[in-house]
Amino acid sequence: MATKIDKESCREAYNLVRDDTNGISWVTFKYDGPTIVPGDQGSDYEDFVTACTDDVRLFAYVRFTTGDAMSKRVKFALITWIGENVGGLQRAKIGTDKSLVKDIVQCFAKELHITERKDLEEEYIKNELKKAGGANYDAQAE
């Protein structure tokens, strides 16, 4: 059965993360049978990491404040998480299913495909966003 996405509710969840006024900094998109729907959401990054268990596959849209000594800015990451206990067929489908999510989630600085918990560390992702951001003026701060 082909995967579908609940476009309206996923778009609402996506917009929650993009909104500067509500404190929501991440949302997940999970599978409910053959349909991708919004999952958990929150303001604490560690709560997001807790949702990434070994037996799930999900997509996440996460807000980070990055930058250097000269400027701070908000950057967004699209994360695909596949736990180590997810079966082969589900792993294979996630690549094509991601296109459904990317129809909704269109504004992000970095896309990450993560299968190991160590790569979920906040500093690792912030560094990846910093690399994607271009010029780095940290050396001038001293």
Secondary structure by P-SEA (a helix, b strand, c coil): cbbbbaaaaaaaaaaaaacccccccbbbbbbcccccccccccccaaaaaaaccccccbbbbbbbbbbcccbbbbbbbbbbbbcccccaaaaaaaaaaaaaaaaccccccccccccccccccaaaaaaaaaaacccccccccc
